[in-house]
Amino acid sequence: MKLLKSKTRRFDDDGWTEIIHSELAIGTISLMIKLKIDNLKKFILVTQKGERQLQIQTRKFIKRYSKTDEQYKPEYYLYLNAIEYAILELNRLIEIYHHKFISHICDDFQIDLLKSPKFDFCKKELKGKGIYISKIEGYDSMQEVRKICNDLKHSYIKEYSLSKTLELNSFREFDRKILVDKVNKYFIEIPKYIKLLAKEINKKYPKIENKTITNLT
């Protein structure tokens, strides 16, 4: 389903004003991103606490009924899966805002609720409008998030592909706990990148208004 762009008007003491081109609402964008990031952090924290309690109970059970207590090493699969999920959601956030921003500055581009355009298309379209996203702070982290997501979703041997993305010497060096530190960095860098991109777009494409109907009184 595609959403058609609608024209907006404002009524004040001078009458009706048609907004030909509006500015991106940086405050609203920042708030929506913050809510998303906060929810992802809460999800990770709840998963971590829940799995820790499960491991404690498991260890108590083994200690009571088994003689192999010393051999027990807790594995936090759910927690690490939550980390991976958060990275996937950050990538989706990048896709959504690239989509919205292109729709904002391109008159012939409609928002599609079901999918986002490919990254190369987004980068090319923005470049054609004089916006070079590779120069925006946080771009490298954004690219890394994209590559990690591609590894998580499509690679048969994830450890091998992730080790290449993370520039490890060998896939045997890869430990999923590496992503824990990474996601904390991305929680800071990705919102910064999106907000700076929005500000750059507003500089290149400021608000344009047209007085359509004047007050006759």
C-alpha positions in Angstrom: 0.0 0.0 0.0 1.4 3.4 -1.0 0.4 6.6 0.7 -0.2 9.6 -1.6 1.3 12.9 -0.5 -1.2 15.4 0.8 -0.9 19.2 0.7 -1.3 21.0 4.0 -2.7 24.5 4.8 -2.5 26.7 7.8 -5.1 29.4 8.9 -4.0 32.4 10.9 -4.7 36.1 11.1 -3.5 36.6 7.5 -5.8 33.9 6.1 -4.9 30.6 4.5 -1.3 29.6 3.8 -0.5 26.6 1.7 2.6 24.8 2.7 4.3 23.9 -0.5 7.3 22.2 1.2 7.5 21.6 5.0 10.5 21.1 7.1 11.3 17.8 8.8 10.2 17.9 12.4 13.6 17.3 14.2 12.0 17.3 17.6 9.4 14.7 16.7 11.9 12.6 14.9 14.2 12.7 18.0 11.4 11.7 20.3 10.2 8.8 18.2 13.8 7.4 17.9 14.3 7.8 21.6 11.2 5.9 22.4 12.3 3.1 20.0 15.8 2.9 21.5 14.5 3.0 25.1 12.1 0.1 24.3 14.9 -1.9 22.8 17.1 -1.3 25.9 14.2 -2.4 28.1 13.7 -5.5 26.0 17.3 -6.5 26.3 17.4 -5.8 30.1 14.3 -7.9 30.7 15.7 -10.7 28.7 19.0 -10.6 30.5 17.4 -10.6 33.9 15.0 -13.4 33.0 17.7 -15.6 31.6 20.0 -14.9 34.6 17.2 -16.0 37.0 16.7 -19.2 34.8 20.5 -19.9 35.0 20.5 -19.5 38.8 17.6 -21.9 39.2 19.2 -24.3 36.8 22.4 -24.3 38.8 20.6 -24.8 42.1 18.8 -27.8 40.6 22.1 -29.3 39.3 23.8 -28.7 42.6 21.0 -30.4 44.5 20.5 -33.4 42.3 23.8 -33.9 40.4 27.5 -34.3 41.1 28.5 -32.4 38.0 28.0 -28.9 39.4 31.5 -27.7 38.7 31.1 -28.6 35.0 28.1 -26.4 34.6 28.7 -23.2 32.5 25.7 -21.0 32.0 24.9 -20.0 28.4 22.9 -16.8 27.7 21.3 -17.7 24.4 18.1 -15.6 24.9 20.1 -12.5 25.9 22.5 -12.7 23.0 19.5 -13.3 20.6 17.9 -10.2 22.1 21.1 -8.3 21.2 20.9 -9.5 17.6 17.2 -8.6 17.5 18.1 -5.0 18.6 20.6 -4.7 15.8 18.1 -5.9 13.3 15.6 -3.3 14.6 18.2 -0.6 14.3 18.7 -1.5 10.7 15.0 -1.3 10.1 15.0 2.1 11.7 17.6 3.2 9.3 15.6 1.9 6.3 12.4 3.6 7.5 14.0 7.0 7.9 15.9 6.9 4.6 12.5 6.0 3.0 10.7 8.9 4.8 13.4 11.4 4.0 13.5 10.6 0.3 9.7 10.8 0.1 10.0 14.2 1.8 12.3 15.7 -0.8 11.2 13.8 -3.9 7.9 14.9 -5.3 7.4 11.8 -7.4 8.2 9.3 -4.6 5.4 7.8 -2.5 5.7 6.1 0.9 5.2 2.4 0.7 4.1 0.9 4.0 5.1 -2.6 3.2 8.7 -2.1 2.2 11.6 0.4 2.0 13.8 1.1 -1.1 17.2 -0.5 -1.3 20.1 1.4 0.4 22.0 2.0 -2.9 18.8 3.6 -4.3 18.5 5.8 -1.2 22.1 6.9 -1.3 21.9 7.7 -5.1 18.7 9.7 -4.7 20.1 11.7 -1.8 23.3 12.4 -3.6 21.3 13.6 -6.6 19.7 16.1 -4.3 23.1 17.3 -3.1 23.1 15.3 0.2 26.2 13.2 0.8 25.4 10.8 3.6 28.9 9.4 3.7 30.0 12.7 5.2 27.5 12.6 8.0 28.7 11.6 11.5 27.6 8.1 12.3 27.7 6.9 8.7 30.4 4.2 9.4 28.3 2.8 12.3 25.2 2.8 10.1 27.1 0.9 7.4 28.4 -1.6 9.9 24.8 -2.2 11.2 23.7 -2.9 7.7 26.4 -5.4 7.1 25.9 -7.2 10.4 22.2 -7.5 9.6 22.9 -8.9 6.2 25.2 -11.5 7.9 22.5 -12.4 10.5 19.7 -12.8 8.0 21.4 -14.3 5.0 24.6 -16.1 5.8 24.8 -19.8 6.1 27.8 -19.7 8.4 27.2 -16.6 10.5 30.4 -16.7 12.4 32.4 -16.7 9.2 30.6 -13.7 7.6 30.4 -11.7 10.9 34.1 -12.2 11.4 34.7 -10.6 8.0 32.4 -7.7 8.7 34.0 -7.2 12.2 37.5 -7.6 10.6 38.6 -10.4 12.9 41.6 -12.5 12.0 39.6 -15.7 12.0 36.0 -16.8 12.4 37.1 -18.8 15.4 37.7 -15.5 17.1 34.1 -14.6 16.8 32.1 -14.6 20.0 28.5 -13.3 19.9 29.3 -11.3 23.1 31.2 -9.0 20.8 27.8 -7.7 19.6 27.0 -6.6 23.1 29.5 -3.8 23.0 28.6 -3.1 19.5 24.9 -2.5 20.1 25.7 -0.1 22.9 27.7 2.0 20.5 25.0 1.8 17.8 22.3 3.0 20.3 24.3 6.2 20.3 25.5 6.5 16.8 22.4 5.5 14.8 20.1 8.2 16.3 22.8 10.8 15.9 23.2 9.9 12.2 19.4 10.0 11.5 19.0 13.4 13.3 22.0 14.9 11.5 20.7 13.7 8.2 17.4 15.3 8.9 19.1 18.6 9.8 21.1 18.5 6.5 17.9 17.9 4.5 16.3 20.9 6.2 19.3 23.1 5.3 19.1 22.0 1.6 15.3 22.1 1.4 13.9 24.8 3.7 10.2 25.3 4.3 8.3 27.0 1.4 4.9 28.6 2.0 2.4 30.3 -0.3 -0.3 32.7 0.8 -3.4 31.4 -1.0 -6.3 33.2 0.5 -6.1 36.5 2.3 -8.4 37.8 5.0 -10.8 40.3 3.6 -11.8 42.0 6.9 
